[in-house]
């Protein structure tokens, strides 16, 4: 199974892309700095997925190198 990593995906365009990948049977890793919105997005995507383990949410700021390690 393929996995897609999407940054800035707690809302807006990133979230909409994550929905499309879930609907096309991808695993999805969503990343954002907005922890509360990220969790809400994870819950919504998990409901859409056939398996709750297909969505992983990580609080991450891609401008901070230590967040990427």
N, C-alpha and C positions, 0 to 999 in steps of 0.2 A: 504494500500500500504506500502511496506517495504521501509526503508530509510537506506542508507549506508553512513558512514562518512569515508572519506579517507584523511589522512594527506600526505603532500608532493605531492599533486596531480595537481600542476600547469603544470607539464611536466613529461616526462619519464614514468616509470612503474605505478605510481599513476594515471596519466592521462589516461593511457591505461585501467587500471582497472575501472576508472570512466566511460569510454565509454562503457565497457562491461555491467556495472550495468544499465546504461541508456538504452541500447539496450534490456535489460531484464526487463524493466518497473519498475525499482527502482527509488525512489527519491534519489538524491545524494547531499551530502554536501562535497565540496572540500575545503581543507585548505592548506595554504602555506604561507611562509614569502615573496615570490616574488609577490608583489601586481599587477604589470602590467601583468606578465605572467598568474597570477591567473584570472584576468579579461578576458584575451584573451581565456583562457581555458573555463571559464564560458560561454562565448558567443558561442564558438564552440559546447559545450555540449548542450546548450539550443536549438541550431539549430537541433540537433539530437533528442531531447526529443519531445514528443507529446504535451507537455505543458511547457511553459517557466518557470512556477513556480516550476518545479521539480528539479531545480538546484539552490543551494545556495552556494555562495563563501564567505569564511571568511579568512581574513588575520590573521594568528595565528602562533605563534612559540610555539610548544609543549614543548620546554625546559624551557619556562617561565610560572611559575604557574599562574600568574595573567591573562595571555592570555586564560587560560582554565576555568576561572570562569565565 
